[in-house]
Amino acid sequence: MLKKQVKSGIIYTENSGGLTVAVLSVQYRNSADFAERNAFMYKIVTKKSLNPTVTLMEIEAPLVAAKAKPGQFIILRVDEDGERIPLTVAGTDRERGTVKIIFQIVGSTTKKLSFKSEGESITDFVGPLGRATETDGKKKVAVVVGGV
């Protein structure tokens, strides 16, 4: 059962397990409002093609970069009309406030993302999410991964 509560344009929902999620509800009065919102979008600092279908991007997201740990992921949205997709955090630079992602073009959203250039921005970049890989106290760690 979900409980919903709205305060100052933020919708808080709580499921039966006690998990609380906050979603900001944004409405634009005019194009100036939209432009102001876009000033806070996430800039693509670096874009590098690793092969014809795989791309590495470095995104300016200082709050995510400050907290991301190995094994976590982000959810991004390329534009206002786009779907949200999860991508693994491939690295961070805390000093520069950037997060690296690597993705393969497999659908419409990753294709749209691949058309973005350095200096352009994406609408949403949420994270870090997920449980970080625990390696504290371990002398040797072997990491086996799949994907791209």
C-alpha positions as CSV (number, residue, x, y, z in Angstrom):
1,M,0.0,0.0,0.0
2,L,1.4,3.4,-1.0
3,K,0.9,6.5,1.1
4,K,1.2,9.8,-0.7
5,Q,1.9,13.2,0.8
6,V,2.4,16.5,-1.2
7,K,4.5,19.3,0.3
8,S,5.7,22.4,-1.7
9,G,5.5,20.6,-5.0
10,I,7.3,17.5,-3.8
11,I,5.4,14.2,-3.8
12,Y,6.5,11.8,-1.1
13,T,5.4,8.2,-1.4
14,E,6.0,5.5,1.2
15,N,5.5,1.8,0.5
16,S,4.7,-0.9,3.0
17,G,8.4,-1.6,3.5
18,G,9.0,1.9,4.8
19,L,10.9,3.1,1.7
20,T,10.3,6.8,1.1
21,V,10.8,8.3,-2.3
22,A,10.6,12.0,-3.1
23,V,9.7,13.2,-6.6
24,L,9.9,16.9,-7.5
25,S,6.9,18.0,-9.5
26,V,8.0,20.8,-11.9
27,Q,5.7,22.9,-14.0
28,Y,6.9,25.7,-16.3
29,R,5.0,29.0,-16.5
30,N,6.8,30.1,-19.7
31,S,10.0,29.6,-21.8
32,A,12.1,31.6,-19.3
33,D,11.2,29.1,-16.6
34,F,12.2,26.3,-18.8
35,A,15.5,28.0,-19.7
36,E,16.2,28.6,-16.0
37,R,15.5,24.9,-15.2
38,N,17.9,23.8,-18.1
39,A,20.7,25.9,-16.5
40,F,20.9,23.1,-13.9
41,M,21.1,20.3,-16.5
42,Y,24.1,17.9,-16.5
43,K,26.8,18.9,-18.9
44,I,28.7,16.3,-21.0
45,V,32.3,17.1,-20.3
46,T,33.9,14.3,-22.3
47,K,32.6,12.0,-25.0
48,K,34.7,9.2,-26.5
49,S,33.6,6.4,-28.9
50,L,35.1,3.1,-27.8
51,N,33.8,1.3,-30.8
52,P,31.0,1.9,-33.3
53,T,28.3,1.0,-30.7
54,V,29.9,1.7,-27.3
55,T,30.5,5.2,-25.9
56,L,32.2,6.6,-22.8
57,M,30.9,9.9,-21.4
58,E,32.0,12.0,-18.5
59,I,29.1,14.0,-17.0
60,E,29.4,17.0,-14.7
61,A,27.4,15.9,-11.6
62,P,29.3,17.0,-8.5
63,L,26.8,15.7,-5.9
64,V,26.8,12.2,-7.5
65,A,30.6,12.2,-7.9
66,A,31.1,13.1,-4.3
67,K,29.2,10.0,-3.0
68,A,29.4,7.3,-5.7
69,K,31.2,4.1,-4.8
70,P,32.1,1.0,-6.9
71,G,29.1,-1.1,-7.7
72,Q,26.6,1.7,-7.7
73,F,24.6,3.1,-10.7
74,I,22.7,6.2,-11.8
75,I,19.5,6.8,-13.6
76,L,19.5,9.3,-16.4
77,R,17.0,11.0,-18.8
78,V,18.4,12.5,-22.0
79,D,15.6,15.1,-22.4
80,E,12.3,16.1,-20.9
81,D,10.4,13.6,-23.0
82,G,12.8,10.7,-22.6
83,E,12.6,7.5,-20.6
84,R,14.7,6.9,-17.5
85,I,17.5,4.4,-18.0
86,P,19.9,2.9,-15.4
87,L,23.7,2.9,-16.1
88,T,26.6,1.7,-14.0
89,V,29.0,4.3,-12.6
90,A,32.2,3.5,-14.5
91,G,34.3,6.0,-12.5
92,T,34.4,9.4,-10.8
93,D,36.6,12.4,-10.4
94,R,35.6,14.0,-7.2
95,E,37.8,17.1,-7.7
96,R,36.3,17.8,-11.1
97,G,32.8,16.7,-10.0
98,T,32.4,14.3,-12.9
99,V,31.0,10.8,-13.3
100,K,31.9,8.4,-16.1
101,I,29.4,6.2,-17.8
102,I,29.8,3.7,-20.6
103,F,26.8,2.6,-22.7
104,Q,26.1,0.5,-25.7
105,I,23.5,1.7,-28.3
106,V,20.7,-0.9,-27.9
107,G,17.5,1.1,-28.0
108,S,16.1,4.5,-28.7
109,T,17.3,6.2,-25.5
110,T,20.9,5.1,-25.8
111,K,20.8,6.1,-29.5
112,K,19.5,9.5,-28.5
113,L,22.2,9.8,-25.9
114,S,24.9,8.8,-28.4
115,F,23.8,11.8,-30.6
116,K,24.7,14.3,-27.8
117,S,28.1,16.1,-28.1
118,E,30.6,17.4,-25.6
119,G,29.3,20.7,-24.1
120,E,25.6,19.6,-24.5
121,S,23.6,18.6,-21.5
122,I,21.2,15.8,-20.4
123,T,18.1,16.6,-18.3
124,D,18.3,14.2,-15.4
125,F,21.2,12.4,-13.7
126,V,20.1,10.8,-10.4
127,G,22.3,8.8,-8.0
128,P,24.3,7.2,-6.7
129,L,21.8,4.3,-6.4
130,G,22.2,0.7,-5.3
131,R,24.4,-1.0,-2.7
132,A,28.1,-0.4,-3.2
133,T,30.4,-3.4,-3.5
134,E,31.8,-4.3,0.0
135,T,35.6,-4.8,0.0
136,D,36.5,-3.4,3.4
137,G,38.8,-5.8,5.3
138,K,39.4,-8.0,2.3
139,K,43.0,-8.6,1.2
140,K,42.2,-9.8,-2.3
141,V,39.1,-9.1,-4.4
142,A,38.2,-10.6,-7.7
143,V,35.6,-8.7,-9.7
144,V,33.8,-10.5,-12.5
145,V,31.5,-8.4,-14.6
146,G,29.4,-8.7,-17.7
147,G,27.8,-6.3,-20.1
148,V,29.4,-4.1,-22.7
